């Protein structure tokens, strides 16, 4: 099967109080469009962990302490040609020093028999 990737799905974890700011930023940058609909996103509550080292500047918690925090995982689709701009804007508004961002290629259903 020869496949062209035209869209990706992006996942990012965010403190709940920052979810709307990040959602607005990525959608205003061109993500979250499905057909005739914009601002198409989904979020799920999750628990995240991290342990900042001495070089970190943590948004939540303290250096060298394991932090367990409630987060929301925001997911949305994005056209491949807009990914760089969307990720750039996401990083600009995201409160974490190093946000967790997953980018998954999507296969159009026309590629299947």
Secondary structure, DSSP 8 states (H G I E B T S, - for coil): ------EEEEEEEE-GGGHHHHHHHHHHTT-S-BTTB-S-EEEEEEEEEEE--TT---SSS-TTSEEEEEEEEEEEEEEGGGHHHHHHHHHHH-SSTT--EEEEEE--GGG--
